[in-house]
Amino acid sequence: MHIPLVDLRIQYENLHSEIDRAMQDVISNSAFIGGPPVSQFEESFAAYLGTTHAVGVGNGTDALYLALKAAGIGPGDEVLLPAMTFIATSEAVSLTGAHPVFADIRNDDYCIDLEDAESKITPSTKAIIPVHLYGQPADMSAVMALAKQYGLTVIEDTAQAHAAKFGDQTAGTIGDLGCFSFYPGKNLGAYGDGGAVVTGDAELAMKVRRLANHGRSAKYDHSMEGVNSRLDGLQAAVLSVKLRYLDAWSAARYDNALEYSKRLTGMSEVTTPRVLKGRTHVFHLYALRVQRRDELLAHLREHGVGAGIHYPIPCPLLEAYSDKGYRSEDFPVASQVAGELLSLPMFPELTIDQIEYIVAQVGEFYGYPA
Ligand SMILES: *Cc1c(COP(=O)(O)O)cnc(C)c1O
């Protein structure tokens, strides 16, 4: 049996007539950049999340960059973020000229450790980026309390957590700005790059929109310099079709996670993901903590299971930041977890047969009888 980490083919097979028609409409109307396909998607995405503004942008990294810029973050400022994330989060901070300040993560949800973050606050700290890692929201009530106490802007990295909930609020709509990626493998994925910034603040939304479109206020009137980072019409059309299925896909991911966890809990070498109280996890990734991780990964791959590691190296310990002199002792939890995490295949269409096969391979590796 061969099971990829993510299978995007089945989803397209199920939706191809709707998607093909939507893309054909964009092409027939030459609505390639902006126009009705983009504004329709922006409106439905904002409404779906329960906020007022969504601005389509080129990708998730740009969404973070544009959100930071709109919030006035720039040279000399410091921005808090977790040590366990994709490099895009810190890249976006550096792109503005500000300094990324990494905090360790928690042992339970692998999201930012707010005690460590608080200890790193200085007069230059202007913002915090909680990353809703793997699809589980960070503790947003604690993030908001910290932000209020120190006057920080909150920018949620929601690239892995479309439709996840913290209490009754949707991830991405709790802070000042929420940033989404529509990279094809994300829970809501386009057929190329795409992203969005969402906010309940009309002024911030307008700033993001301007910055993403060359600082343009009217056709050839530029109030400032910006960048070119727009969501294109074809991607917006695909996303509008797919948004209608997102609830069903999130539920299917959740069910798959339960099926995995049910079958894996008997194995003492394996720690299944925890869903904390009051949070809805949308399982962008199903990440286990395991003993002898690299050997298990090799075993699974030999047997056709497309497992992965997210992420093998904590962000501050990447070579890109070697000049900063960070040590693994600075991020003890992230450093330990990075050696133990293993992501099993996760996508809505995963079957029980596939889950049973994958679990059987894990069991075989640790010597459990089939
Ligand atoms: C995917 C991802 C991004 C970047 O999104 P792109 O669309 O690939 O630029 C940012 N942060 C996290 C946590 C991600 O997983």
PDBQT file of the ligand as one rigid body, heavy atoms in Angstrom, charges set to zero:
ROOT
HETATM    1  C1  LIG A 401       2.610  27.414   5.211  1.00  0.00    +0.000 C 
HETATM    2  C2  LIG A 401       2.961  28.294   6.345  1.00  0.00    +0.000 A 
HETATM    3  C3  LIG A 401       3.294  29.642   6.165  1.00  0.00    +0.000 A 
HETATM    4  C4  LIG A 401       3.568  30.256   4.823  1.00  0.00    +0.000 C 
HETATM    5  O1  LIG A 401       2.594  30.158   3.879  1.00  0.00    +0.000 OA
HETATM    6  P1  LIG A 401       2.973  30.232   2.321  1.00  0.00    +0.000 P 
HETATM    7  O2  LIG A 401       1.653  30.376   1.665  1.00  0.00    +0.000 OA
HETATM    8  O3  LIG A 401       3.667  28.966   1.958  1.00  0.00    +0.000 OA
HETATM    9  O4  LIG A 401       3.838  31.427   2.110  1.00  0.00    +0.000 OA
HETATM   10  C5  LIG A 401       3.478  30.429   7.295  1.00  0.00    +0.000 A 
HETATM   11  N1  LIG A 401       3.376  29.919   8.530  1.00  0.00    +0.000 NA
HETATM   12  C6  LIG A 401       3.102  28.612   8.747  1.00  0.00    +0.000 A 
HETATM   13  C7  LIG A 401       2.986  28.119  10.152  1.00  0.00    +0.000 C 
HETATM   14  C8  LIG A 401       2.890  27.752   7.665  1.00  0.00    +0.000 A 
HETATM   15  O5  LIG A 401       2.619  26.464   7.898  1.00  0.00    +0.000 OA
ENDROOT
TORSDOF 0
